[in-house]
Amino acid sequence: MTRTTKECTPRVCSAAAEQHIHAYLVEVGAFGDAEMVLKAMEMLLSKAALGYGMLAGQVPVMDLLLRTSVNVAQRLEDMGIAPEAGARPQ
């Protein structure tokens, strides 16, 4: 495995994640279609969680997913998006 000269800071990782997620959505043909984006993001989250679990174990990945769900709920609340709402098409 080759090491990069970039630091693995939250800022660098966040920016890279956003770029890669956008590229992934474009590559799978989901970009611009809300329902397809939801399905593609679900797959991405599932694969990322599995990878994390393979390295850290079952309990740590469950803890990560719980902390992530709490963080997402708080961020959505801060943005004024109700728990039952969202941009999901009906």
N, CA, C and O atoms as a Tinker XYZ file with bonds, in Angstrom:
   360  protein
     1  N      0.844000   -1.173000    0.000000    73     2
     2  CA     0.000000    0.000000    0.000000    64     1     3
     3  C      0.891000    1.238000    0.000000    63     2     4     5
     4  O      1.826000    1.335000    0.794000    81     3
     5  N      0.603000    2.167000   -0.877000    73     3     6
     6  CA     1.394000    3.374000   -1.008000    64     5     7
     7  C      0.825000    4.472000   -0.116000    63     6     8     9
     8  O     -0.386000    4.691000   -0.091000    81     7
     9  N      1.675000    5.144000    0.594000    73     7    10
    10  CA     1.235000    6.270000    1.419000    64     9    11
    11  C      1.245000    7.537000    0.592000    63    10    12    13
    12  O      2.102000    7.721000   -0.273000    81    11
    13  N      0.301000    8.397000    0.858000    73    11    14
    14  CA     0.201000    9.666000    0.155000    64    13    15
    15  C      0.838000   10.758000    1.012000    63    14    16    17
    16  O      1.025000   10.583000    2.216000    81    15
    17  N      1.163000   11.862000    0.393000    73    15    18
    18  CA     1.755000   12.970000    1.138000    64    17    19
    19  C      0.674000   13.807000    1.820000    63    18    20    21
    20  O      0.989000   14.627000    2.682000    81    19
    21  N     -0.591000   13.615000    1.451000    73    19    22
    22  CA    -1.679000   14.345000    2.099000    64    21    23
    23  C     -1.903000   13.787000    3.500000    63    22    24    25
    24  O     -1.674000   12.607000    3.766000    81    23
    25  N     -2.354000   14.661000    4.375000    73    23    26
    26  CA    -2.687000   14.221000    5.721000    64    25    27
    27  C     -4.131000   13.750000    5.739000    63    26    28    29
    28  O     -4.972000   14.276000    5.010000    81    27
    29  N     -4.412000   12.780000    6.555000    73    27    30
    30  CA    -5.758000   12.229000    6.672000    64    29    31
    31  C     -6.517000   13.003000    7.756000    63    30    32    33
    32  O     -6.905000   12.447000    8.783000    81    31
    33  N     -6.716000   14.292000    7.500000    73    31    34
    34  CA    -7.438000   15.146000    8.437000    64    33    35
    35  C     -8.932000   15.079000    8.123000    63    34    36    37
    36  O     -9.305000   14.692000    7.016000    81    35
    37  N     -9.792000   15.445000    9.069000    73    35    38
    38  CA   -11.228000   15.468000    8.780000    64    37    39
    39  C    -11.567000   16.326000    7.562000    63    38    40    41
    40  O    -12.425000   15.958000    6.760000    81    39
    41  N    -10.906000   17.448000    7.429000    73    39    42
    42  CA   -11.176000   18.350000    6.300000    64    41    43
    43  C    -10.813000   17.699000    4.960000    63    42    44    45
    44  O    -11.591000   17.748000    4.007000    81    43
    45  N     -9.627000   17.093000    4.899000    73    43    46
    46  CA    -9.177000   16.437000    3.672000    64    45    47
    47  C    -10.076000   15.247000    3.354000    63    46    48    49
    48  O    -10.481000   15.061000    2.206000    81    47
    49  N    -10.387000   14.441000    4.367000    73    47    50
    50  CA   -11.229000   13.265000    4.163000    64    49    51
    51  C    -12.641000   13.652000    3.735000    63    50    52    53
    52  O    -13.225000   13.000000    2.869000    81    51
    53  N    -13.192000   14.703000    4.329000    73    51    54
    54  CA   -14.537000   15.162000    3.973000    64    53    55
    55  C    -14.596000   15.621000    2.523000    63    54    56    57
    56  O    -15.514000   15.267000    1.783000    81    55
    57  N    -13.614000   16.405000    2.129000    73    55    58
    58  CA   -13.585000   16.909000    0.744000    64    57    59
    59  C    -13.432000   15.757000   -0.246000    63    58    60    61
    60  O    -14.099000   15.735000   -1.280000    81    59
    61  N    -12.563000   14.809000    0.063000    73    59    62
    62  CA   -12.359000   13.665000   -0.825000    64    61    63
    63  C    -13.621000   12.815000   -0.899000    63    62    64    65
    64  O    -13.996000   12.352000   -1.976000    81    63
    65  N    -14.280000   12.608000    0.245000    73    63    66
    66  CA   -15.510000   11.814000    0.263000    64    65    67
    67  C    -16.577000   12.456000   -0.618000    63    66    68    69
    68  O    -17.236000   11.764000   -1.395000    81    67
    69  N    -16.752000   13.766000   -0.504000    73    67    70
    70  CA   -17.753000   14.454000   -1.319000    64    69    71
    71  C    -17.450000   14.306000   -2.808000    63    70    72    73
    72  O    -18.355000   14.078000   -3.609000    81    71
    73  N    -16.184000   14.437000   -3.174000    73    71    74
    74  CA   -15.799000   14.290000   -4.585000    64    73    75
    75  C    -16.056000   12.871000   -5.080000    63    74    76    77
    76  O    -16.568000   12.678000   -6.183000    81    75
    77  N    -15.703000   11.888000   -4.273000    73    75    78
    78  CA   -15.871000   10.494000   -4.675000    64    77    79
    79  C    -17.340000   10.091000   -4.713000    63    78    80    81
    80  O    -17.751000    9.330000   -5.588000    81    79
    81  N    -18.130000   10.592000   -3.777000    73    79    82
    82  CA   -19.566000   10.284000   -3.783000    64    81    83
    83  C    -20.208000   10.858000   -5.042000    63    82    84    85
    84  O    -21.007000   10.183000   -5.691000    81    83
    85  N    -19.873000   12.081000   -5.388000    73    83    86
    86  CA   -20.419000   12.686000   -6.610000    64    85    87
    87  C    -20.030000   11.850000   -7.828000    63    86    88    89
    88  O    -20.877000   11.540000   -8.666000    81    87
    89  N    -18.753000   11.488000   -7.928000    73    87    90
    90  CA   -18.284000   10.682000   -9.059000    64    89    91
    91  C    -18.992000    9.328000   -9.096000    63    90    92    93
    92  O    -19.347000    8.846000  -10.172000    81    91
    93  N    -19.197000    8.717000   -7.941000    73    91    94
    94  CA   -19.889000    7.428000   -7.842000    64    93    95
    95  C    -21.324000    7.547000   -8.342000    63    94    96    97
    96  O    -21.790000    6.701000   -9.106000    81    95
    97  N    -22.026000    8.595000   -7.913000    73    95    98
    98  CA   -23.415000    8.775000   -8.338000    64    97    99
    99  C    -23.511000    9.000000   -9.843000    63    98   100   101
   100  O    -24.437000    8.512000  -10.490000    81    99
   101  N    -22.565000    9.729000  -10.391000    73    99   102
   102  CA   -22.524000    9.937000  -11.841000    64   101   103
   103  C    -22.223000    8.613000  -12.543000    63   102   104   105
   104  O    -22.874000    8.268000  -13.529000    81   103
   105  N    -21.232000    7.873000  -12.034000    73   103   106
   106  CA   -20.814000    6.627000  -12.670000    64   105   107
   107  C    -21.929000    5.588000  -12.717000    63   106   108   109
   108  O    -22.071000    4.878000  -13.713000    81   107
   109  N    -22.721000    5.493000  -11.649000    73   107   110
   110  CA   -23.788000    4.484000  -11.624000    64   109   111
   111  C    -25.078000    4.995000  -12.264000    63   110   112   113
   112  O    -26.071000    4.271000  -12.317000    81   111
   113  N    -25.068000    6.233000  -12.749000    73   111   114
   114  CA   -26.233000    6.782000  -13.439000    64   113   115
   115  C    -27.337000    7.257000  -12.518000    63   114   116   117
   116  O    -28.482000    7.396000  -12.946000    81   115
   117  N    -27.009000    7.509000  -11.257000    73   115   118
   118  CA   -28.025000    7.931000  -10.297000    64   117   119
   119  C    -28.135000    9.444000  -10.171000    63   118   120   121
   120  O    -29.177000    9.950000   -9.755000    81   119
   121  N    -27.089000   10.169000  -10.520000    73   119   122
   122  CA   -27.065000   11.620000  -10.309000    64   121   123
   123  C    -28.263000   12.276000  -11.000000    63   122   124   125
   124  O    -28.487000   12.067000  -12.192000    81   123
   125  N    -29.024000   13.063000  -10.252000    73   123   126
   126  CA   -30.176000   13.766000  -10.804000    64   125   127
   127  C    -31.494000   13.040000  -10.617000    63   126   128   129
   128  O    -32.549000   13.610000  -10.899000    81   127
   129  N    -31.467000   11.792000  -10.149000    73   127   130
   130  CA   -32.679000   11.004000   -9.919000    64   129   131
   131  C    -32.723000   10.663000   -8.427000    63   130   132   133
   132  O    -31.983000    9.795000   -7.964000    81   131
   133  N    -33.582000   11.341000   -7.685000    73   131   134
   134  CA   -33.601000   11.213000   -6.224000    64   133   135
   135  C    -33.772000    9.773000   -5.757000    63   134   136   137
   136  O    -33.085000    9.345000   -4.829000    81   135
   137  N    -34.665000    9.024000   -6.375000    73   135   138
   138  CA   -34.893000    7.636000   -5.957000    64   137   139
   139  C    -33.650000    6.777000   -6.210000    63   138   140   141
   140  O    -33.288000    5.945000   -5.379000    81   139
   141  N    -33.010000    6.979000   -7.342000    73   139   142
   142  CA   -31.790000    6.224000   -7.642000    64   141   143
   143  C    -30.644000    6.640000   -6.718000    63   142   144   145
   144  O    -29.832000    5.804000   -6.320000    81   143
   145  N    -30.578000    7.924000   -6.379000    73   143   146
   146  CA   -29.550000    8.394000   -5.445000    64   145   147
   147  C    -29.723000    7.699000   -4.099000    63   146   148   149
   148  O    -28.743000    7.258000   -3.498000    81   147
   149  N    -30.964000    7.597000   -3.623000    73   147   150
   150  CA   -31.209000    6.927000   -2.347000    64   149   151
   151  C    -30.731000    5.480000   -2.381000    63   150   152   153
   152  O    -30.091000    5.019000   -1.435000    81   151
   153  N    -31.031000    4.766000   -3.451000    73   151   154
   154  CA   -30.615000    3.366000   -3.570000    64   153   155
   155  C    -29.092000    3.247000   -3.655000    63   154   156   157
   156  O    -28.491000    2.381000   -3.018000    81   155
   157  N    -28.478000    4.122000   -4.447000    73   155   158
   158  CA   -27.022000    4.083000   -4.592000    64   157   159
   159  C    -26.326000    4.443000   -3.281000    63   158   160   161
   160  O    -25.312000    3.840000   -2.929000    81   159
   161  N    -26.867000    5.420000   -2.563000    73   159   162
   162  CA   -26.258000    5.817000   -1.290000    64   161   163
   163  C    -26.422000    4.713000   -0.246000    63   162   164   165
   164  O    -25.534000    4.500000    0.579000    81   163
   165  N    -27.544000    4.019000   -0.280000    73   163   166
   166  CA   -27.739000    2.897000    0.645000    64   165   167
   167  C    -26.675000    1.825000    0.409000    63   166   168   169
   168  O    -26.115000    1.279000    1.359000    81   167
   169  N    -26.404000    1.533000   -0.848000    73   167   170
   170  CA   -25.376000    0.538000   -1.173000    64   169   171
   171  C    -24.005000    1.024000   -0.708000    63   170   172   173
   172  O    -23.224000    0.250000   -0.154000    81   171
   173  N    -23.716000    2.301000   -0.933000    73   171   174
   174  CA   -22.431000    2.862000   -0.531000    64   173   175
   175  C    -22.259000    2.791000    0.984000    63   174   176   177
   176  O    -21.197000    2.406000    1.474000    81   175
   177  N    -23.301000    3.163000    1.722000    73   175   178
   178  CA   -23.242000    3.093000    3.182000    64   177   179
   179  C    -23.041000    1.653000    3.656000    63   178   180   181
   180  O    -22.253000    1.395000    4.567000    81   179
   181  N    -23.756000    0.726000    3.034000    73   179   182
   182  CA   -23.655000   -0.676000    3.416000    64   181   183
   183  C    -22.246000   -1.211000    3.175000    63   182   184   185
   184  O    -21.690000   -1.898000    4.033000    81   183
   185  N    -21.673000   -0.906000    2.031000    73   183   186
   186  CA   -20.326000   -1.381000    1.709000    64   185   187
   187  C    -19.289000   -0.741000    2.629000    63   186   188   189
   188  O    -18.353000   -1.408000    3.070000    81   187
   189  N    -19.455000    0.557000    2.919000    73   187   190
   190  CA   -18.520000    1.242000    3.816000    64   189   191
   191  C    -18.602000    0.656000    5.227000    63   190   192   193
   192  O    -17.577000    0.444000    5.874000    81   191
   193  N    -19.824000    0.395000    5.702000    73   191   194
   194  CA   -19.989000   -0.185000    7.035000    64   193   195
   195  C    -19.383000   -1.584000    7.095000    63   194   196   197
   196  O    -18.748000   -1.942000    8.087000    81   195
   197  N    -19.575000   -2.367000    6.052000    73   195   198
   198  CA   -18.998000   -3.714000    6.024000    64   197   199
   199  C    -17.466000   -3.643000    6.061000    63   198   200   201
   200  O    -16.819000   -4.403000    6.781000    81   199
   201  N    -16.900000   -2.729000    5.284000    73   199   202
   202  CA   -15.446000   -2.559000    5.293000    64   201   203
   203  C    -14.934000   -2.148000    6.665000    63   202   204   205
   204  O    -13.922000   -2.663000    7.141000    81   203
   205  N    -15.638000   -1.221000    7.292000    73   203   206
   206  CA   -15.269000   -0.780000    8.639000    64   205   207
   207  C    -15.351000   -1.960000    9.601000    63   206   208   209
   208  O    -14.452000   -2.180000   10.412000    81   207
   209  N    -16.443000   -2.716000    9.500000    73   207   210
   210  CA   -16.635000   -3.862000   10.384000    64   209   211
   211  C    -15.585000   -4.932000   10.194000    63   210   212   213
   212  O    -15.173000   -5.574000   11.160000    81   211
   213  N    -15.147000   -5.133000    8.971000    73   211   214
   214  CA   -14.121000   -6.141000    8.706000    64   213   215
   215  C    -12.802000   -5.772000    9.383000    63   214   216   217
   216  O    -12.038000   -6.651000    9.781000    81   215
   217  N    -12.542000   -4.488000    9.511000    73   215   218
   218  CA   -11.298000   -4.039000   10.161000    64   217   219
   219  C    -11.453000   -3.895000   11.674000    63   218   220   221
   220  O    -10.562000   -4.271000   12.436000    81   219
   221  N    -12.601000   -3.342000   12.104000    73   219   222
   222  CA   -12.762000   -3.008000   13.516000    64   221   223
   223  C    -13.566000   -4.038000   14.310000    63   222   224   225
   224  O    -13.384000   -4.171000   15.520000    81   223
   225  N    -14.450000   -4.762000   13.633000    73   223   226
   226  CA   -15.288000   -5.744000   14.324000    64   225   227
   227  C    -16.742000   -5.311000   14.371000    63   226   228   229
   228  O    -17.087000   -4.179000   14.031000    81   227
   229  N    -17.592000   -6.248000   14.804000    73   227   230
   230  CA   -19.034000   -6.026000   14.789000    64   229   231
   231  C    -19.487000   -4.942000   15.768000    63   230   232   233
   232  O    -20.262000   -4.063000   15.393000    81   231
   233  N    -19.019000   -4.991000   17.005000    73   231   234
   234  CA   -19.456000   -4.000000   17.999000    64   233   235
   235  C    -19.017000   -2.584000   17.611000    63   234   236   237
   236  O    -19.828000   -1.660000   17.688000    81   235
   237  N    -17.763000   -2.383000   17.197000    73   235   238
   238  CA   -17.369000   -1.032000   16.786000    64   237   239
   239  C    -18.172000   -0.495000   15.596000    63   238   240   241
   240  O    -18.480000    0.697000   15.556000    81   239
   241  N    -18.517000   -1.354000   14.622000    73   239   242
   242  CA   -19.290000   -0.858000   13.482000    64   241   243
   243  C    -20.706000   -0.522000   13.914000    63   242   244   245
   244  O    -21.288000    0.440000   13.413000    81   243
   245  N    -21.270000   -1.289000   14.829000    73   243   246
   246  CA   -22.607000   -0.967000   15.335000    64   245   247
   247  C    -22.583000    0.362000   16.082000    63   246   248   249
   248  O    -23.503000    1.170000   15.956000    81   247
   249  N    -21.524000    0.585000   16.860000    73   247   250
   250  CA   -21.360000    1.855000   17.573000    64   249   251
   251  C    -21.225000    3.011000   16.580000    63   250   252   253
   252  O    -21.834000    4.066000   16.758000    81   251
   253  N    -20.427000    2.801000   15.538000    73   251   254
   254  CA   -20.255000    3.830000   14.507000    64   253   255
   255  C    -21.588000    4.179000   13.855000    63   254   256   257
   256  O    -21.911000    5.356000   13.693000    81   255
   257  N    -22.355000    3.170000   13.484000    73   255   258
   258  CA   -23.635000    3.416000   12.820000    64   257   259
   259  C    -24.619000    4.124000   13.749000    63   258   260   261
   260  O    -25.382000    4.980000   13.301000    81   259
   261  N    -24.611000    3.780000   15.025000    73   259   262
   262  CA   -25.481000    4.466000   15.980000    64   261   263
   263  C    -25.074000    5.928000   16.132000    63   262   264   265
   264  O    -25.918000    6.823000   16.095000    81   263
   265  N    -23.770000    6.164000   16.304000    73   263   266
   266  CA   -23.290000    7.543000   16.431000    64   265   267
   267  C    -23.586000    8.333000   15.158000    63   266   268   269
   268  O    -23.939000    9.510000   15.223000    81   267
   269  N    -23.442000    7.689000   14.007000    73   267   270
   270  CA   -23.713000    8.350000   12.735000    64   269   271
   271  C    -25.182000    8.713000   12.624000    63   270   272   273
   272  O    -25.514000    9.814000   12.185000    81   271
   273  N    -26.067000    7.802000   13.016000    73   271   274
   274  CA   -27.502000    8.096000   12.923000    64   273   275
   275  C    -27.893000    9.252000   13.838000    63   274   276   277
   276  O    -28.730000   10.077000   13.473000    81   275
   277  N    -27.297000    9.313000   15.013000    73   275   278
   278  CA   -27.575000   10.424000   15.930000    64   277   279
   279  C    -27.056000   11.733000   15.347000    63   278   280   281
   280  O    -27.739000   12.756000   15.412000    81   279
   281  N    -25.849000   11.707000   14.774000    73   279   282
   282  CA   -25.265000   12.901000   14.167000    64   281   283
   283  C    -26.112000   13.387000   12.988000    63   282   284   285
   284  O    -26.368000   14.583000   12.851000    81   283
   285  N    -26.540000   12.454000   12.144000    73   283   286
   286  CA   -27.364000   12.825000   10.985000    64   285   287
   287  C    -28.688000   13.419000   11.457000    63   286   288   289
   288  O    -29.136000   14.432000   10.920000    81   287
   289  N    -29.313000   12.805000   12.446000    73   287   290
   290  CA   -30.577000   13.328000   12.963000    64   289   291
   291  C    -30.406000   14.757000   13.481000    63   290   292   293
   292  O    -31.249000   15.619000   13.233000    81   291
   293  N    -29.316000   14.998000   14.197000    73   291   294
   294  CA   -29.061000   16.347000   14.722000    64   293   295
   295  C    -28.823000   17.348000   13.602000    63   294   296   297
   296  O    -29.343000   18.463000   13.640000    81   295
   297  N    -28.036000   16.953000   12.604000    73   295   298
   298  CA   -27.763000   17.851000   11.477000    64   297   299
   299  C    -29.037000   18.176000   10.716000    63   298   300   301
   300  O    -29.249000   19.327000   10.334000    81   299
   301  N    -29.897000   17.176000   10.486000    73   299   302
   302  CA   -31.158000   17.407000    9.781000    64   301   303
   303  C    -32.069000   18.324000   10.595000    63   302   304   305
   304  O    -32.725000   19.209000   10.046000    81   303
   305  N    -32.102000   18.104000   11.901000    73   303   306
   306  CA   -32.907000   18.958000   12.779000    64   305   307
   307  C    -32.394000   20.399000   12.715000    63   306   308   309
   308  O    -33.184000   21.340000   12.636000    81   307
   309  N    -31.083000   20.567000   12.747000    73   307   310
   310  CA   -30.487000   21.899000   12.660000    64   309   311
   311  C    -30.849000   22.593000   11.349000    63   310   312   313
   312  O    -30.935000   23.820000   11.292000    81   311
   313  N    -31.061000   21.798000   10.289000    73   311   314
   314  CA   -31.436000   22.346000    8.983000    64   313   315
   315  C    -32.945000   22.536000    8.859000    63   314   316   317
   316  O    -33.436000   23.005000    7.832000    81   315
   317  N    -33.679000   22.170000    9.912000    73   315   318
   318  CA   -35.128000   22.345000    9.896000    64   317   319
   319  C    -35.868000   21.259000    9.133000    63   318   320   321
   320  O    -37.010000   21.466000    8.724000    81   319
   321  N    -35.239000   20.105000    8.934000    73   319   322
   322  CA   -35.887000   19.006000    8.230000    64   321   323
   323  C    -36.487000   18.067000    9.272000    63   322   324   325
   324  O    -35.770000   17.485000   10.086000    81   323
   325  N    -37.808000   17.930000    9.237000    73   323   326
   326  CA   -38.524000   17.108000   10.207000    64   325   327
   327  C    -38.144000   15.638000   10.035000    63   326   328   329
   328  O    -37.781000   15.214000    8.937000    81   327
   329  N    -38.229000   14.850000   11.132000    73   327   330
   330  CA   -37.843000   13.435000   11.069000    64   329   331
   331  C    -38.552000   12.643000    9.972000    63   330   332   333
   332  O    -37.949000   11.776000    9.339000    81   331
   333  N    -39.816000   12.936000    9.751000    73   331   334
   334  CA   -40.563000   12.172000    8.744000    64   333   335
   335  C    -40.479000   12.795000    7.359000    63   334   336   337
   336  O    -41.021000   12.253000    6.396000    81   335
   337  N    -39.807000   13.923000    7.259000    73   335   338
   338  CA   -39.698000   14.629000    5.973000    64   337   339
   339  C    -38.405000   14.256000    5.257000    63   338   340   341
   340  O    -37.798000   13.223000    5.539000    81   339
   341  N    -38.017000   15.071000    4.371000    73   339   342
   342  CA   -36.807000   14.855000    3.593000    64   341   343
   343  C    -37.117000   15.164000    2.145000    63   342   344   345
   344  O    -38.232000   15.565000    1.810000    81   343
   345  N    -36.151000   14.981000    1.305000    73   343   346
   346  CA   -36.328000   15.264000   -0.107000    64   345   347
   347  C    -36.766000   14.033000   -0.876000    63   346   348   349
   348  O    -36.843000   14.056000   -2.105000    81   347
   349  N    -37.055000   12.949000   -0.151000    73   347   350
   350  CA   -37.441000   11.685000   -0.818000    64   349   351
   351  C    -38.720000   11.872000   -1.622000    63   350   352   353
   352  O    -39.707000   12.407000   -1.117000    81   351
   353  N    -38.698000   11.437000   -2.859000    73   351   354
   354  CA   -39.895000   11.564000   -3.699000    64   353   355
   355  C    -41.003000   10.646000   -3.191000    63   354   356   357
   356  O    -40.726000    9.549000   -2.706000    81   355
   357  N    -42.230000   11.079000   -3.296000    73   355   358
   358  CA   -43.383000   10.279000   -2.835000    64   357   359
   359  C    -43.940000    9.425000   -3.946000    63   358   360
   360  O    -44.907000    8.692000   -3.736000    81   359
